[in-house]
C-alpha cells in the first residue's frame, strides 16, 4: 500500500534551501542524519500533464494557498524574493518565488477543484 510521496528538490546550495524551508516557510522536519533534513509537506495532490520528450517525466513543485495576496505579504515580510508578477493562469492565480540555492518554485491560489483534502 502506498503511504506517501517523497518530493526531491535538487539544490546547488542545499544548506540554504533547507534553511529556507525550515526557517522561512516553517515546515516541520526530521533530521535523517547529520543535518540532512526531510520536511513534512503540506497536503498534496498530483496532476499528470501531457508532454513530449524531453519533458516527459519532469516534475515541478507548486505550493498552494487560499489567499495569494496574503501569502505573498507574509512571505515578503520574511524576506522571500518573488521572481514573477502574479498572473491569471486560468486554473489559478500564480507567482514564482526564489528558493535560496535551489532556483524557483511556484505559489498559487487554485481556481480548480482540489484533491489534497479528499479522504
N, C-alpha and C positions, 0 to 999 in steps of 0.2 A: 504494500500500500504506500502511495506517495504521501510523505508527511510534510513537505515544504519545498521551497525553491531557494537556491543559493545563487545570488547575483554577484558577479565579479566586475569590478571597475579597475581597469589597469591604469596605473599612475606612474609618471616619471618621478614624482616625489610622493611616495606612499605615506610617509610620516605627515606631510602637510595635508594630504587628502584625508587621512584618518583623523587628524586634529579637527578638520572642518566638520566631518560627520559627528564627531564626539562633542566638540566644544561649541560649535555654531548651531548645528541642527539639533544637538542634544539627544542623539539616538542612543538608546541603551545598547550595551555591548558586553561581550565577554573577551577575555584575553586568552586566545587559544594557546599561546606560548610566546614568551619574550617580547611582548608588545604587539603581537600580531592580533589586531582587534577584528572581531567579527560582530557586525552590527545587526540589531533587530530591525528589520524593515517594517515600514508602515504596512497596513493591509495592502495586498497587491492583487493585480489581475494580469492576465496575459492576452495580448492580441497578436494575431498572425496576419501579416500583410503580404500580399503577393510581391515578389521581387525576382528579378533575373540575376544571374551570376554577374559580378562577384558579390552582390549584396545579399544573396540568398544565405540564410544562416546568421546574418549580422543581427545584433541586438542593440537596443537603445534604452536609456533609463530616463524616465519622466516621473517626477514627484507630482502628486495631485493635491489639490487644496479646495476648500469650499468657497473661499473668498480670495481671489488672486491679489487684489489691491491690498488687502490687509496682510496677507502673507508676505508680499513684497515689502511693505512698510516695516514689518517685523524683521525680516531678513536684512533689509538695508540698514536698520539700526544696529545690526550685529556685524556690519562691515561687508556683507555679501555684495559682490560685483555682478550686476546683470549685464549680459552681453548682447541683448537684443531688446527692441521695443516690444511692447505687448501687441500681439497680432490676433486677429479673429481667424482661427483655423477652421471654422465651421463646426467641428466637433468639440471645440473649447477655446478659451482664451489662453494664449500661450506666450511664455517668455523663456529665455535661456539664462542660466546663471553659471558663473565660473566656480569650479571646484579647484582650490589651490593644488597645484601639482598634478591635476588629472583632467584638464580640459573642461568641457561644458556638459551640463545635463539640462533637461527641460523641467519646467514647472508650469502646471496648467490647472485651470478650473474647468472641469469637464462639462460639456453640454449633452453628452451621450449618456445612455443608460450605463450604470456602473455594475461591476460584478464583484468588487472586493468585499462586499458585506453579505454576500449570499451564504446561506448555511452550508 
